[in-house]
Amino acid sequence: MGTIRVVRGTATGPTATASYDAALAAANVHDYNLVSVSSVIPAAAAVEVVGEAPDLGPAGERLTVVEGRSTVAPDENGPAVASLGWSREPGGPGLFYEADGTDPGDVVARVEAGLSAGRELREWAFEEDGRRTATAEAPADAHATAVVVAVYGDSDPLL
């Protein structure tokens, strides 16, 4: 199995979609079609936290991801906050949980609560944990987006 890279980005834009695209660009995953999976970490995968993704293949290909994403409009109170946490057995399987919102403390607490609930469902020896959070403030005239993305390996052709 390959590497799961955890990347994050924040940005603003004139629309919600434009700010999302720009946040993906900040994480260097904007040229791919993101396909979300539920959140299980395969046993043989390495999880690596990087600032932005390296070149993962040709533009337009598919990337398998778990994504935390939050977008706020110019008139909303609070920042866009996205968080992604993980817990796993050493050298074994694990879980990602994501949350989003406008209250950083609440978003992080929901990630931790999700991980706790997921650990209770499984008889795995969870010992390795991590979390990354991204926060983006919206200016008065733009949308803001924060993303934290776990990217499973390299891209795959769609066609």
N, C-alpha and C positions, 0 to 999 in steps of 0.2 A: 504494500500500500504506500501511497505517497504522503505528501505533506498537506495539512490543512493550515492555511495561512489566515490569521486574523488581522484584518485591516480596518482602518476607520478614516472617515472624512467628514468635513463640514463645509457648507457653502450657502450662498444666498443667490436668488435669482428673481426675475420679474413674475414668474409663476411657480406653483408648487412643483410641477414637473421639471422646469428649468433648474430650480434649486436642487432637486433630487439628482438630476444628471450631473450637475456641477459637484455635488458631494461625492458621487461615484467617481468622478474624474480625480478628485483629491485623493481618493483611495486607489486610483489607477485600475478600476474595474468597469469603467464607463463604456468601453467598446465591445462589451459582451452581452449576451442574452442570459440573464440570471434566472436560474431555475431553483426554486426553494425546495428544500427537503425538511423533514420534520425535526431532526436535531440529534440523531444518534451518531456518536463518534466511533468509527470502526476500530477494532482492537489494534490493528497494525499501523494506524495512522499516527504521524507525529503532528503535534499542534505547535505552531510557531507564530509568535506575535511579531508583526512587521509594521512599519509605518505606512507603507503602501505596497501594493502587489507588484512583483516583477512582471516582465512580459510573460503572459500565460498562453499565448498562441494568437492566431489571426483574428482580426476584428470580425464580429458577427457570429462567432461560435458560442456554444453553450458553456456556462460555468455553473456548477452545482454549488449552492450556497445555503447557509443559514444567515438570516439578515435581521438585525435590529434597525429600525428606521423611524424617524420622527420628523414631521414637517409642520411648521407653524406659519400662519399668515401674518402680515404686517400688523393687524389689529388684535392679535392674540396676546394674552399676558403670559409671560414666562418664555424660556428658551425651548428650542427643540432638543430633546434629550433621548438618546438611544443607548442601550446597554446590552452587552452579550456576555454571559458567564458560562463557565464550563466546569465540569467535575468528572474525574475518571479514575479508573484503576491504574496503577503504574504499569505501563506496557499493555494495558487492556482497554476495553470499551469505555465509553463515557457518554456524557450528555451536554448539549448546548441548550441554554434557555435565553430568550431575548425579551426585552420590554422596551416600551417607549412612552413618552409623555412630556410634560412640561415642568415637573418637579423632580430634580435630580435625586433627592433622597428617596422619594416614592418609587422611582424607576429602578434604582439599585435594590431597594427592598423587595420589589416584585421579582427581580431576577433571582435573588437569594431564596425567596419563598418557593419559586418554581423549581430551582435546583434541589431544594430540600425535599419537596414532594416527589420529584423524580427519583431521588436516591432511595426514598422509602419504598418505591415500587419495585426496586431491583435488589438482588442479593450480591451486588458487586462490592468490592473493597475500595470505596472511593477515598482517595488520599491526595490526588493532585487537583488543585482548583486554580482558576484564573478568572479575571473579568476585565473588560475594557468598556469604557463609556466615552461617548462623544457628545458635546454640547455646542449648539449654535444659536447665537442671539440674532433675532430678526431686526433689521433696521426698520424705520418707519415706512419705507417705501418698497420693501421686498419680502419675499418668503425666505425662510431659512430651513435647511435640512441637515440633520445629523444621521450618519450611518455607521454601524459597526457590522462588518461582514466576515463570516468564516467561509473561506473559499476552499472547496475540496479539490485539490490537485490542479491540473492544467485544463484548458478549454478542450471541448470536443466539437467536431463538425455537426451542424444541424442537418445538413443535406448529404 
